[in-house]
Amino acid sequence: MKETFAALTIIVIFSLLSCQPVKTEKKPEIFITEMKTNEVISQLTDSLGSESTFRIERGVNQVANLWRESDGTPDDFAQFCKENFAADTARLNMLFSTLERNFEVFDGFFHQMDVELKKPLQLEGDDITPVDLMFGSYNPSAHLGDDLYANKIAFLTALNFPFYSLEEKTELGEKWTRKEWAYARMGDRFITRVPAGIQQQISKTLTEADAYISDYNIYMGNLRNDNGEQLFPDGMKLISHWGLRDELKSNYADSLRGLEKQRMVYGVMKRIIDQTIPQQVINNDKFTWNPLANKLFENNAEVAPTPEPDTRYETFLGNFHAMRRLDSYNTHYPTQLSRAFDATMEIPQKDVETLFKGLLSSPEVKEVAAFIEARLGRKLEPFDIWYNGFKARGGVPEDELTAITSKKYPNPAALEKDLPNILVKLGWTPHKAQEIASLIVVDPSRGAGHAWGATMRNDVSRLRTRIGADGMDYKGYNIAVHEFGHNVEQTITMNDVDFYTLTGVPNTAFTEAVAFLFQKRDLELLGLRNPNPEDEYYLALDNFWSSYEIMGVSLVDIRVWEWLYNNPGATPAQLKEAVMNAAKDVWNTYYADVLGGKDETLLGIYSHMIDYPLYLPNYPMGHLIDFQIGQQVRGKNLADEMDRMYTQGRIIPQLWMKNAVGSGISIEPLLAATKEALEVLNK
C-alpha cells in the first residue's frame, strides 16, 4: 500500500486557507494625470510629426497607465517618454530585435528552473513532501515583472509597441506583414503590472491544485459490487477523471461484463462529484468499497466511511480567489472570463457559446444517438456520453492492445527511442523526424500525462506519461500519442516560426487539434490500421459525439465561473451545489432527452475544472479545429500541411484558420459530415 503524505498535507493547507477572509485587491491608482499625459503626447507629436501620432498616443497612454509614484515624478515620466520613443524605422527594428532576443533568454531559462523544481511533484518517485511542495510552488520568474518595471525595460516596450485589442487585431490583422504581427505581439507583453507577491501566491495555489489532482487515484481492484465480486484486476490504479473515463470507454469492447463495469465507474464518478466518496479510498488500497451502495470494508468487516470534506471544491475555490486577485490589475481584461476568452483564446465568449449551443441543439444529436442505440442494442444511459464504438479500437479488446503496447514500450526510454519512427510513419522525412524528436524527451508521470513545451529555441519539450512495471498499457499509449502531438506542435512552432514573439499557436485549442490528429492514428502507428472505406464516416461521428460531450462540460465550467463572480464569498459547500446545479441545468437542456437521467450531475466530473481554470472550452474548440484541419490534410502529406499551417505561429485564431483551411472556425463542416455519415451508414 502506498499512502501519500502530500494528499493529507494539501487537505490541511486548503483547510487553513479556507479559514482566511477573502482578499480582494484595490485597483492601483493612476499616478500620471491625463493633463500630463496629453502634454507629453503633444510635445512628441510636434517634435516628430503626424506620421507617428498613433504610436505616440497609444504608447504614452500605456506608460502613463502603468507608471507608479515609485517609478519617478511626472517630470521623470515625461523625460523618459521623450528620450526613449523610437521614431525612425531603423531604431525601432533594432530595439525590437534586442527585446525579442533577451525576452527569449528570460523565458527560456526561467522555464527550465520551473521544470526542475516541479519534477518531484510531476514525475514518478518518492512520496511528495511538504518541502517538495514549497519548492514546486515557487515561481522563479515572479519578480521578473517588478524588475523590468524597476529598470524601465517594461516601460520602454510599452512605449514603442502599441497594444491592440482583439477587435483591432481582427479588423487590421489581415493586412499586417509578419513583422507587424510580431510588433503587435510585443505590444501584448506589458499591459498589466501584477506585484510579484501576488504572482507567487497564484503559482503556489495552482501548483497545490495540480498536486491534489495528480494524486487523486482510485484502486479499481478494490471495488466490489453488491454480491461482493471484484470486477477489475488487482493493481489497476486510475486517476480521476481521465483514467476513470478511459476505463469506462474501454469496456464497450467487453460484451460480458462491460456494462456492469461501466455502471460501477459511473457510480465512482458520482461519488467524487457530490463528495460522498470515502476519504479512505482516495489513493489508498487498504479498504474495499462498494461505490454504488457506498459501503466500506476493512479486512472484510464493514467500517464507517468518512466523506471527502469538500476538498475538491475547496481547491476550486482557491483557484478562483487566486485568479480574482488579478482582476484589478487588468484594465483590458478585468475578469478571468475575459482573460480566458478575449486574451488567451482570442475568441469572444459569446461566439464560443454560440458555436457550442449550435451543435448541442442540432438535430444531428438525436440522429447520432439513435445510431449508437442501435449499435449497443439498449437504451442509452448518461455515461454513454463517452461512447467510443465509432473508433476501430471500440471493437478490439483492450487486453490485446495492451499486450502489443506493453511489449513495444516497456519503459520511457523505449518510447523516446521510437519517436522518430512514429514521425516517419506520419509523413516526416527521416532527417526532419530525427530533428524534431531530438528536442522531445519522455518522462514517467505521476498524473495522467501531459506535454510541456519549451519557451526557448533548441530547448526540449517534455512528454510526461504513465508506464507501469509491466510496460505501457493501451490507455497510457493512447494518451501518450495525444501528448506527443502536442510536443510536435510545440517543437515546430518554437523552432520553425520566423519571429520569437510569434512562436506558439493562436490558443491551446490549436495544439489540442494536433494532439487529436495524432491520437486518432494510434492504431495505425501500431500497424493495425483497417483499410475500411467507411472509416472517414465513423471518424466524423466520433468527432461529433466527442464535441457533443465536451461542449456541455465547457458550458458548465463557464456558468460556474459566472456564478463565482456573482458570489465571491461562497463557501466550498455552496460552490459544490453551484457546480451540481449548473451540471443539472446543462444536462436537462441538452442531454436528458437523449441520454436520460433528469438532473444528472455527470458533467461536473472533469478534473480540469479543479486545476486548470477555464481551460475546458479549448477542448471542443480543438475538436472543431481538428475536424476542419483533418479535412484539409485528407489525401495530403500530414507533415507538409502541418509545416505550412503551424509556422504561421501565434496570430489570431480566425485569421490562422482562414489561411490554413480557407474559412474560419465553424460547426457547419462537422454537421455536414455527420449528416452525410449517417446517410451512408444507415443504408
C-alpha positions as CSV (number, residue, x, y, z in Angstrom):
1,M,0.0,0.0,0.0
2,K,1.3,3.4,-0.9
3,E,-0.4,6.2,1.1
4,T,0.5,9.7,0.0
5,F,1.5,12.2,2.7
6,A,1.2,15.0,0.2
7,A,-2.5,14.5,-0.2
8,L,-3.0,14.9,3.5
9,T,-0.8,18.0,3.5
10,I,-2.8,19.6,0.8
11,I,-6.0,19.0,2.7
12,V,-4.6,20.7,5.7
13,I,-3.2,23.6,3.6
14,F,-6.6,24.2,2.0
15,S,-8.4,23.9,5.3
16,L,-6.2,26.7,6.6
17,L,-6.7,28.8,3.5
18,S,-10.5,28.4,3.7
19,C,-10.4,30.0,7.2
20,Q,-8.9,33.1,5.9
21,P,-11.0,36.1,4.8
22,V,-11.4,36.6,1.0
23,K,-8.8,39.0,-0.1
24,T,-9.6,41.4,-2.9
25,E,-7.1,43.8,-4.5
26,K,-7.7,47.5,-4.7
27,K,-7.4,49.0,-8.2
28,P,-4.0,50.7,-8.5
29,E,-4.3,54.5,-8.5
30,I,-3.2,56.2,-11.7
31,F,-0.3,58.4,-10.7
32,I,0.2,60.3,-14.0
33,T,-2.6,62.7,-14.7
34,E,-4.5,62.9,-18.0
35,M,-3.2,66.5,-18.3
36,K,0.4,65.4,-18.0
37,T,-0.1,62.6,-20.5
38,N,-1.7,64.9,-23.1
39,E,1.1,67.4,-22.6
40,V,3.8,64.7,-23.4
41,I,1.8,63.5,-26.4
42,S,1.5,67.0,-27.8
43,Q,5.2,67.7,-27.3
44,L,6.3,64.4,-29.0
45,T,3.8,64.9,-31.9
46,D,5.0,68.5,-32.5
47,S,8.6,67.2,-32.5
48,L,8.3,64.1,-34.6
49,G,5.4,64.8,-36.9
50,S,1.9,63.5,-37.5
51,E,3.1,60.2,-39.1
52,S,3.9,59.0,-35.6
53,T,0.7,60.2,-34.0
54,F,-0.9,56.8,-33.4
55,R,2.1,55.2,-31.9
56,I,2.8,58.3,-29.7
57,E,-0.7,58.5,-28.4
58,R,-1.0,54.7,-27.7
59,G,2.5,54.3,-26.3
60,V,2.4,57.4,-23.9
61,N,-1.0,56.4,-22.6
62,Q,0.2,52.8,-22.0
63,V,3.2,54.0,-20.0
64,A,1.0,56.5,-18.1
65,N,-1.4,53.7,-17.0
66,L,1.5,51.6,-15.7
67,W,3.6,54.3,-14.1
68,R,3.6,54.5,-10.3
69,E,4.9,57.0,-7.9
70,S,7.9,54.7,-7.1
71,D,8.9,54.9,-10.7
72,G,9.6,58.7,-10.6
73,T,8.0,62.1,-10.7
74,P,5.6,63.2,-13.5
75,D,8.6,65.1,-15.0
76,D,10.6,61.9,-14.9
77,F,7.8,60.2,-16.8
78,A,7.8,63.0,-19.4
79,Q,11.6,62.9,-19.8
80,F,11.6,59.1,-20.2
81,C,9.0,59.2,-23.0
82,K,10.8,61.9,-24.9
83,E,14.2,60.2,-24.7
84,N,13.0,56.6,-25.4
85,F,10.4,56.8,-28.1
86,A,11.9,55.2,-31.3
87,A,10.5,57.3,-34.1
88,D,12.6,56.1,-37.1
89,T,12.3,52.6,-38.6
90,A,15.9,51.5,-38.1
91,R,15.9,52.4,-34.4
92,L,12.6,50.6,-33.9
93,N,13.8,47.5,-35.7
94,M,17.0,47.4,-33.6
95,L,15.0,47.8,-30.4
96,F,12.6,45.0,-31.4
97,S,15.5,42.6,-32.1
98,T,17.1,43.3,-28.8
99,L,14.0,42.9,-26.8
100,E,13.0,39.8,-28.6
101,R,16.4,38.1,-28.0
102,N,16.5,39.0,-24.3
103,F,12.9,38.1,-23.5
104,E,13.6,34.6,-25.0
105,V,16.6,34.3,-22.7
106,F,14.4,35.2,-19.7
107,D,11.5,33.0,-20.7
108,G,13.7,30.0,-21.6
109,F,15.9,29.8,-18.5
110,F,13.1,30.6,-16.0
111,H,11.1,27.9,-17.7
112,Q,14.0,25.4,-17.2
113,M,14.1,26.3,-13.5
114,D,10.4,25.8,-13.2
115,V,10.7,22.3,-14.8
116,E,13.4,21.2,-12.4
117,L,11.6,22.5,-9.3
118,K,8.4,20.7,-10.2
119,K,10.0,17.3,-11.0
120,P,9.3,15.8,-7.6
121,L,5.6,16.8,-7.9
122,Q,5.0,15.7,-11.5
123,L,7.3,12.7,-12.1
124,E,7.2,9.2,-10.5
125,G,9.3,8.9,-7.4
126,D,9.2,9.1,-3.7
127,D,6.1,10.4,-1.9
128,I,5.7,14.2,-2.2
129,T,6.9,16.0,0.9
130,P,5.9,19.5,2.2
131,V,9.3,20.7,1.2
132,D,8.7,19.5,-2.4
133,L,5.5,21.4,-2.4
134,M,7.3,24.6,-1.2
135,F,9.9,24.4,-4.0
136,G,7.4,23.2,-6.6
137,S,5.0,26.1,-5.9
138,Y,7.8,28.7,-6.1
139,N,7.7,30.8,-9.2
140,P,11.3,31.7,-10.2
141,S,10.0,34.4,-12.6
142,A,7.5,36.0,-10.2
143,H,9.8,39.1,-9.6
144,L,10.8,39.5,-13.2
145,G,7.9,41.8,-14.0
146,D,8.7,44.0,-11.0
147,D,12.3,44.1,-12.0
148,L,11.6,45.0,-15.6
149,Y,9.4,47.9,-14.5
150,A,12.0,49.0,-12.0
151,N,14.7,49.2,-14.6
152,K,12.3,50.7,-17.2
153,I,12.5,47.9,-19.8
154,A,8.8,47.2,-19.4
155,F,8.1,50.9,-20.0
156,L,10.4,51.0,-23.0
157,T,8.5,48.1,-24.5
158,A,5.0,49.6,-23.8
159,L,6.1,53.0,-25.1
160,N,7.2,51.7,-28.5
161,F,5.0,48.7,-29.2
162,P,1.2,49.5,-29.1
163,F,-1.3,47.1,-27.6
164,Y,-4.1,46.2,-29.9
165,S,-7.4,44.9,-28.7
166,L,-8.9,41.7,-30.1
167,E,-11.3,43.8,-32.1
168,E,-8.4,45.8,-33.6
169,K,-6.4,42.7,-34.4
170,T,-9.5,41.3,-36.1
171,E,-10.0,44.4,-38.2
172,L,-6.4,45.2,-39.0
173,G,-4.5,41.9,-38.8
174,E,-5.4,40.5,-42.2
175,K,-3.4,43.3,-43.8
176,W,-0.4,43.2,-41.5
177,T,3.0,41.9,-42.5
178,R,4.7,39.2,-40.5
179,K,6.9,41.9,-38.8
180,E,3.8,44.0,-38.0
181,W,2.2,40.9,-36.3
182,A,5.5,40.4,-34.4
183,Y,5.4,44.0,-33.3
184,A,1.7,43.6,-32.2
185,R,2.6,40.6,-30.1
186,M,5.4,42.5,-28.5
187,G,2.8,45.1,-27.6
188,D,0.8,42.4,-25.7
189,R,3.7,41.8,-23.3
190,F,3.3,44.6,-20.8
191,I,-0.4,45.5,-20.4
192,T,-0.6,44.7,-16.7
193,R,1.5,45.3,-13.6
194,V,0.9,42.5,-11.1
195,P,3.1,42.6,-8.0
196,A,5.5,39.7,-7.5
197,G,3.9,38.6,-4.3
198,I,0.5,38.1,-5.9
199,Q,2.1,36.1,-8.8
200,Q,3.9,34.0,-6.3
201,Q,0.7,33.2,-4.4
202,I,-1.1,32.3,-7.6
203,S,1.7,30.0,-8.6
204,K,1.5,28.3,-5.2
205,T,-2.2,27.9,-5.3
206,L,-2.3,26.4,-8.8
207,T,0.6,24.1,-8.0
208,E,-1.2,22.8,-4.9
209,A,-4.3,22.2,-7.0
210,D,-2.3,20.3,-9.6
211,A,-0.7,18.1,-6.9
212,Y,-4.2,17.4,-5.4
213,I,-5.5,16.2,-8.8
214,S,-2.3,14.4,-9.8
215,D,-2.6,12.1,-6.7
216,Y,-6.3,11.5,-6.9
217,N,-6.3,7.8,-7.8
218,I,-8.8,5.0,-7.2
219,Y,-7.6,1.4,-6.8
220,M,-10.1,-0.3,-9.1
221,G,-9.2,-3.9,-7.9
222,N,-10.6,-2.9,-4.5
223,L,-14.1,-2.1,-5.8
224,R,-16.9,-4.6,-5.1
225,N,-20.5,-5.0,-6.5
226,D,-23.5,-5.9,-4.3
227,N,-22.5,-9.6,-4.5
228,G,-19.0,-8.8,-3.2
229,E,-17.5,-9.5,-6.6
230,Q,-14.3,-7.9,-7.9
231,L,-14.8,-6.7,-11.5
232,F,-11.4,-5.0,-12.1
233,P,-7.9,-6.5,-11.9
234,D,-5.6,-6.1,-8.9
235,G,-3.1,-3.3,-9.4
236,M,-5.4,-1.2,-11.7
237,K,-4.9,2.3,-10.3
238,L,-6.9,5.0,-12.2
239,I,-6.7,8.8,-11.8
240,S,-9.8,10.9,-11.8
241,H,-11.3,11.8,-14.1
242,W,-9.1,10.8,-17.0
243,G,-8.3,7.2,-16.1
244,L,-11.8,6.5,-14.9
245,R,-13.3,7.9,-18.1
246,D,-10.9,5.9,-20.3
247,E,-11.6,2.7,-18.4
248,L,-15.3,3.3,-18.9
249,K,-14.7,3.8,-22.7
250,S,-12.7,0.6,-23.0
251,N,-15.5,-1.5,-21.6
252,Y,-17.6,-1.1,-24.7
253,A,-15.5,-3.9,-26.1
254,D,-16.4,-6.2,-23.2
255,S,-19.6,-7.9,-24.2
256,L,-19.8,-10.0,-21.0
257,R,-19.4,-7.6,-18.0
258,G,-18.6,-4.4,-19.7
259,L,-21.9,-2.7,-18.9
260,E,-21.7,-3.6,-15.2
261,K,-18.2,-2.2,-15.1
262,Q,-19.3,1.0,-16.7
263,R,-22.1,1.4,-14.2
264,M,-19.6,0.9,-11.4
265,V,-17.2,3.5,-12.8
266,Y,-20.2,5.9,-13.3
267,G,-21.0,5.3,-9.6
268,V,-17.5,6.3,-8.6
269,M,-17.7,9.5,-10.6
270,K,-20.9,10.5,-9.0
271,R,-19.4,10.0,-5.5
272,I,-16.5,12.2,-6.4
273,I,-18.8,15.0,-7.7
274,D,-21.0,15.1,-4.7
275,Q,-18.1,14.4,-2.3
276,T,-19.8,11.3,-0.7
277,I,-16.7,9.4,-1.8
278,P,-15.0,8.0,1.3
279,Q,-11.7,9.7,2.1
280,Q,-10.3,6.3,2.9
281,V,-10.4,5.1,-0.8
282,I,-8.6,8.1,-2.4
283,N,-5.1,6.9,-3.4
284,N,-5.3,4.1,-0.8
285,D,-5.6,0.4,-1.3
286,K,-6.2,-0.6,2.3
287,F,-10.0,-0.7,2.0
288,T,-12.5,-2.4,-0.3
289,W,-15.5,-0.3,-1.4
290,N,-18.9,-0.8,-3.0
291,P,-19.3,2.6,-4.7
292,L,-23.0,2.1,-5.7
293,A,-24.1,1.4,-2.1
294,N,-21.2,3.4,-0.7
295,K,-20.2,0.7,1.8
296,L,-16.6,0.5,3.0
297,F,-14.8,-2.6,4.3
298,E,-11.6,-3.3,6.0
299,N,-10.4,-6.9,6.3
300,N,-14.0,-7.9,5.2
301,A,-15.6,-6.0,8.1
302,E,-17.8,-3.1,7.3
303,V,-16.5,0.2,8.6
304,A,-18.0,3.7,8.6
305,P,-16.9,5.8,5.6
306,T,-15.6,9.4,6.1
307,P,-16.7,11.5,3.2
308,E,-14.1,13.7,1.5
309,P,-14.6,17.1,3.2
310,D,-15.4,19.1,0.0
311,T,-11.7,19.3,-0.7
312,R,-12.5,19.2,-4.4
313,Y,-14.5,22.4,-4.2
314,E,-12.1,24.0,-1.7
315,T,-9.4,23.6,-4.3
316,F,-11.6,25.0,-7.0
317,L,-12.4,28.0,-4.8
318,G,-8.8,28.6,-4.0
319,N,-8.1,28.9,-7.7
320,F,-11.0,31.4,-8.1
321,H,-9.7,33.6,-5.4
322,A,-6.2,33.4,-6.8
323,M,-7.2,34.4,-10.3
324,R,-9.6,37.1,-9.0
325,R,-6.6,38.9,-7.4
326,L,-5.5,39.6,-11.0
327,D,-8.7,41.5,-11.8
328,S,-7.9,44.9,-10.5
329,Y,-4.6,44.9,-12.4
330,N,-6.1,44.2,-15.8
331,T,-7.5,47.2,-17.4
332,H,-8.2,45.4,-20.7
333,Y,-9.3,42.0,-19.3
334,P,-10.8,42.6,-15.8
335,T,-12.1,39.1,-15.1
336,Q,-10.8,35.6,-15.5
337,L,-13.6,35.0,-18.1
338,S,-12.4,37.9,-20.3
339,R,-8.8,36.7,-19.8
340,A,-9.7,33.2,-20.8
341,F,-11.6,34.2,-23.9
342,D,-10.6,37.6,-25.2
343,A,-7.0,37.5,-24.0
344,T,-6.0,33.8,-24.2
345,M,-8.3,32.1,-26.6
346,E,-8.8,35.4,-28.6
347,I,-12.3,34.4,-29.5
348,P,-15.2,36.3,-27.7
349,Q,-17.0,34.2,-25.1
350,K,-20.4,34.9,-26.8
351,D,-19.0,33.5,-30.1
352,V,-17.7,30.4,-28.4
353,E,-21.0,29.7,-26.6
354,T,-22.9,30.3,-29.9
355,L,-20.8,27.6,-31.5
356,F,-21.4,25.2,-28.6
357,K,-25.1,25.7,-28.3
358,G,-25.5,25.4,-32.1
359,L,-24.1,21.9,-32.1
360,L,-25.7,20.8,-28.8
361,S,-29.1,21.9,-30.2
362,S,-28.6,20.4,-33.7
363,P,-31.0,17.7,-35.0
364,E,-27.9,15.6,-35.6
365,V,-27.6,14.9,-31.9
366,K,-30.7,12.7,-31.7
367,E,-29.9,11.1,-35.0
368,V,-26.4,10.1,-33.9
369,A,-27.8,8.9,-30.5
370,A,-30.3,6.7,-32.3
371,F,-27.4,5.2,-34.4
372,I,-25.5,4.5,-31.2
373,E,-28.5,2.9,-29.5
374,A,-29.0,0.6,-32.5
375,R,-25.3,-0.5,-32.2
376,L,-25.5,-1.1,-28.5
377,G,-28.9,-2.8,-28.6
378,R,-30.1,-1.0,-25.5
379,K,-31.4,2.4,-24.3
380,L,-28.6,5.0,-23.8
381,E,-27.5,5.8,-20.3
382,P,-25.8,9.0,-19.0
383,F,-22.3,7.6,-19.2
384,D,-22.8,6.8,-22.9
385,I,-21.8,10.4,-23.4
386,W,-18.4,8.7,-23.7
387,Y,-19.4,6.1,-26.2
388,N,-16.3,5.3,-28.4
389,G,-17.5,2.5,-30.6
390,F,-17.0,4.6,-33.7
391,K,-13.3,4.0,-33.4
392,A,-11.7,0.8,-34.7
393,R,-10.4,0.1,-31.2
394,G,-14.0,0.1,-30.0
395,G,-14.1,-3.5,-31.3
396,V,-10.7,-4.6,-30.3
397,P,-10.4,-6.0,-26.7
398,E,-8.1,-3.7,-24.7
399,D,-6.1,-6.5,-23.3
400,E,-5.0,-7.4,-26.8
401,L,-4.0,-3.8,-27.4
402,T,-2.2,-3.7,-24.1
403,A,-0.2,-6.8,-25.0
404,I,1.1,-5.0,-28.0
405,T,1.9,-1.7,-26.4
406,S,3.5,-3.1,-23.2
407,K,5.8,-5.2,-25.3
408,K,6.7,-2.3,-27.6
409,Y,7.1,0.2,-24.8
410,P,8.4,-1.4,-21.6
411,N,9.8,1.9,-20.3
412,P,10.0,5.6,-21.1
413,A,13.4,5.1,-22.9
414,A,11.8,2.7,-25.4
415,L,9.1,5.2,-26.3
416,E,11.6,8.0,-26.6
417,K,13.7,5.9,-28.9
418,D,10.7,5.2,-31.2
419,L,9.6,8.8,-31.6
420,P,11.5,9.4,-34.9
421,N,9.9,6.2,-36.3
422,I,6.4,7.4,-35.4
423,L,7.0,10.7,-37.1
424,V,8.2,9.0,-40.3
425,K,5.0,6.9,-40.3
426,L,3.1,10.2,-40.1
427,G,4.9,11.7,-43.1
428,W,8.0,13.4,-42.0
429,T,11.3,12.7,-43.7
430,P,13.8,10.7,-41.6
431,H,16.0,13.8,-41.3
432,K,13.2,16.1,-40.1
433,A,11.8,13.4,-37.9
434,Q,15.1,13.0,-36.1
435,E,15.4,16.8,-35.8
436,I,12.0,17.1,-34.1
437,A,12.4,14.0,-31.9
438,S,15.8,15.2,-30.7
439,L,14.0,18.0,-29.0
440,I,11.5,15.8,-27.1
441,V,12.1,13.8,-24.0
442,V,9.9,11.2,-22.3
443,D,9.4,11.3,-18.6
444,P,7.4,8.9,-16.2
445,S,4.4,11.0,-14.9
446,R,2.6,10.9,-11.6
447,G,-0.5,12.2,-13.3
448,A,-2.4,11.0,-16.3
449,G,0.3,12.6,-18.6
450,H,0.8,16.0,-20.2
451,A,3.0,17.7,-22.7
452,W,5.2,20.7,-21.6
453,G,6.7,22.7,-24.3
454,A,9.9,24.7,-24.3
455,T,10.0,28.5,-24.2
456,M,13.3,28.9,-25.9
457,R,14.6,27.7,-29.2
458,N,16.6,24.4,-29.1
459,D,15.3,23.6,-25.6
460,V,13.4,20.3,-25.2
461,S,9.7,19.8,-24.8
462,R,8.6,17.1,-22.4
463,L,6.2,14.2,-22.9
464,R,5.0,13.0,-19.5
465,T,3.2,9.6,-19.5
466,R,2.4,6.7,-17.2
467,I,4.3,3.5,-17.9
468,G,3.7,0.7,-15.3
469,A,6.1,-2.0,-14.2
470,D,4.6,-4.3,-16.9
471,G,5.1,-1.7,-19.6
472,M,2.8,0.8,-21.2
473,D,-0.9,-0.3,-21.2
474,Y,-3.1,0.8,-24.1
475,K,-4.7,3.7,-22.1
476,G,-1.3,5.1,-21.4
477,Y,-0.2,4.6,-25.0
478,N,-3.3,6.4,-26.3
479,I,-2.7,9.3,-24.0
480,A,1.0,9.4,-24.9
481,V,0.2,9.6,-28.6
482,H,-2.1,12.5,-27.9
483,E,0.6,14.3,-25.8
484,F,3.2,13.5,-28.5
485,G,1.1,15.5,-30.9
486,H,1.3,18.5,-28.5
487,N,5.1,18.0,-28.3
488,V,5.5,18.0,-32.1
489,E,3.4,21.2,-32.4
490,Q,5.4,22.8,-29.6
491,T,8.7,21.9,-31.2
492,I,7.7,23.2,-34.7
493,T,6.1,26.4,-33.5
494,M,9.0,27.2,-31.2
495,N,11.8,26.5,-33.7
496,D,10.4,27.0,-37.2
497,V,8.5,30.2,-36.8
498,D,10.2,33.4,-38.1
499,F,9.8,35.7,-35.0
500,Y,10.1,34.7,-31.3
501,T,7.1,36.9,-30.4
502,L,5.0,34.8,-32.8
503,T,6.1,31.4,-31.6
504,G,3.4,29.0,-30.5
505,V,-0.2,28.7,-31.6
506,P,-3.2,31.2,-31.5
507,N,-4.6,29.4,-28.5
508,T,-4.4,26.0,-26.8
509,A,-7.3,24.7,-29.0
510,F,-4.9,24.6,-31.9
511,T,-2.4,22.4,-30.1
512,E,-5.3,20.2,-29.0
513,A,-6.2,19.8,-32.7
514,V,-2.7,18.4,-33.5
515,A,-3.0,16.1,-30.4
516,F,-6.3,14.8,-31.7
517,L,-4.9,14.3,-35.2
518,F,-2.1,12.1,-33.7
519,Q,-4.4,10.3,-31.3
520,K,-6.9,9.1,-33.9
521,R,-4.0,7.5,-35.7
522,D,-2.8,5.5,-32.7
523,L,-3.8,2.1,-34.1
524,E,-2.3,2.9,-37.5
525,L,1.0,3.6,-35.7
526,L,0.8,0.1,-34.2
527,G,0.3,-1.4,-37.7
528,L,-3.4,-2.1,-37.0
529,R,-5.0,0.2,-39.5
530,N,-8.1,-1.2,-41.0
531,P,-8.4,0.0,-44.6
532,N,-12.2,0.3,-44.4
533,P,-13.7,2.8,-46.8
534,E,-16.3,3.7,-44.2
535,D,-13.6,4.9,-41.7
536,E,-14.0,8.5,-42.6
537,Y,-17.7,8.4,-41.8
538,Y,-17.1,6.8,-38.4
539,L,-14.4,9.4,-37.7
540,A,-16.9,12.2,-38.4
541,L,-19.4,10.6,-36.0
542,D,-16.7,10.2,-33.4
543,N,-15.7,13.8,-33.6
544,F,-19.3,14.9,-33.5
545,W,-20.0,12.8,-30.4
546,S,-16.8,13.9,-28.6
547,S,-17.7,17.5,-29.3
548,Y,-21.2,16.9,-28.0
549,E,-19.8,15.6,-24.8
550,I,-17.2,18.2,-24.1
551,M,-19.2,21.3,-25.2
552,G,-21.7,20.6,-22.4
553,V,-18.9,20.2,-19.9
554,S,-17.4,23.5,-21.1
555,L,-20.7,25.3,-20.6
556,V,-20.8,24.1,-17.1
557,D,-17.4,25.4,-16.4
558,I,-18.3,28.8,-17.9
559,R,-21.5,29.0,-15.9
560,V,-19.7,28.2,-12.6
561,W,-17.2,30.9,-13.2
562,E,-20.0,33.4,-13.9
563,W,-21.7,32.2,-10.6
564,L,-18.5,32.7,-8.7
565,Y,-18.1,36.2,-9.9
566,N,-21.7,36.9,-8.7
567,N,-21.0,35.0,-5.4
568,P,-17.3,35.8,-4.5
569,G,-17.9,35.0,-0.8
570,A,-19.1,31.4,-1.5
571,T,-18.1,28.5,0.7
572,P,-16.9,25.2,-0.7
573,A,-20.2,23.6,0.1
574,Q,-22.1,26.4,-1.7
575,L,-19.7,26.0,-4.7
576,K,-20.4,22.3,-4.7
577,E,-24.1,23.0,-5.0
578,A,-23.5,25.6,-7.7
579,V,-21.4,23.1,-9.8
580,M,-24.0,20.4,-9.4
581,N,-26.8,22.8,-10.3
582,A,-25.0,24.1,-13.4
583,A,-24.4,20.5,-14.4
584,K,-28.0,19.6,-13.9
585,D,-29.2,22.6,-15.8
586,V,-27.0,22.0,-18.8
587,W,-27.8,18.3,-18.7
588,N,-31.6,18.9,-18.6
589,T,-31.3,21.4,-21.5
590,Y,-29.1,19.4,-23.9
591,Y,-28.7,15.8,-22.8
592,A,-31.7,14.4,-20.7
593,D,-33.9,13.8,-23.8
594,V,-31.0,11.9,-25.4
595,L,-29.3,10.0,-22.6
596,G,-31.9,10.1,-19.9
597,G,-31.1,10.9,-16.3
598,K,-33.0,14.1,-15.4
599,D,-31.0,16.3,-13.0
600,E,-27.8,14.4,-13.9
601,T,-24.6,15.8,-12.4
602,L,-22.1,13.8,-14.5
603,L,-20.9,16.9,-16.4
604,G,-19.2,18.1,-13.1
605,I,-16.6,15.3,-13.0
606,Y,-13.9,16.9,-15.1
607,S,-10.6,17.4,-13.2
608,H,-9.8,20.4,-15.4
609,M,-12.4,22.4,-13.6
610,I,-10.3,21.9,-10.4
611,D,-6.7,22.6,-11.6
612,Y,-6.9,24.4,-14.9
613,P,-9.1,27.5,-14.5
614,L,-11.4,27.8,-17.5
615,Y,-9.3,25.6,-19.8
616,L,-12.1,23.2,-20.8
617,P,-13.6,25.3,-23.6
618,N,-10.4,24.8,-25.5
619,Y,-11.2,21.1,-26.0
620,P,-14.4,21.5,-28.0
621,M,-12.8,24.3,-30.0
622,G,-9.9,21.9,-30.6
623,H,-12.4,19.3,-31.9
624,L,-13.8,21.8,-34.4
625,I,-10.4,23.0,-35.5
626,D,-9.2,19.4,-35.6
627,F,-12.0,18.4,-37.9
628,Q,-11.5,21.3,-40.3
629,I,-7.8,20.7,-40.4
630,G,-8.4,16.9,-40.8
631,Q,-10.5,17.7,-43.9
632,Q,-7.7,19.9,-45.2
633,V,-5.0,17.3,-44.8
634,R,-7.0,14.4,-46.2
635,G,-5.1,12.9,-49.1
636,K,-2.1,15.2,-48.4
637,N,1.1,14.7,-46.5
638,L,0.3,15.4,-42.9
639,A,3.9,16.7,-42.2
640,D,3.9,19.1,-45.1
641,E,0.5,20.5,-44.2
642,M,1.4,20.9,-40.5
643,D,4.5,22.8,-41.5
644,R,2.6,25.1,-43.8
645,M,-0.2,25.8,-41.3
646,Y,1.7,25.8,-38.0
647,T,4.6,28.0,-39.0
648,Q,2.1,30.9,-39.1
649,G,2.6,31.0,-35.3
650,R,0.5,33.0,-32.9
651,I,-1.7,35.2,-35.0
652,I,-5.4,35.4,-34.1
653,P,-7.4,32.2,-34.4
654,Q,-9.9,33.1,-37.1
655,L,-7.2,34.6,-39.4
656,W,-5.0,31.5,-38.8
657,M,-7.8,29.2,-39.8
658,K,-8.6,31.3,-42.9
659,N,-5.0,31.0,-44.1
660,A,-4.9,27.3,-43.2
661,V,-8.1,25.9,-44.4
662,G,-9.9,28.7,-46.2
663,S,-12.6,29.6,-43.7
664,G,-13.0,30.5,-40.0
665,I,-13.8,28.2,-37.1
666,S,-17.3,26.7,-37.7
667,I,-19.6,23.8,-36.7
668,E,-21.0,23.6,-40.2
669,P,-18.3,21.3,-41.7
670,L,-18.8,18.9,-38.9
671,L,-22.6,19.0,-39.1
672,A,-22.5,18.4,-42.8
673,A,-20.1,15.5,-42.5
674,T,-22.1,14.0,-39.7
675,K,-25.3,14.2,-41.8
676,E,-23.5,12.5,-44.7
677,A,-22.1,9.8,-42.5
678,L,-25.5,8.9,-41.1
679,E,-27.0,8.8,-44.6
680,V,-24.3,6.4,-45.8
681,L,-24.0,4.2,-42.7
682,N,-27.8,3.8,-42.2
683,K,-28.3,2.4,-45.7
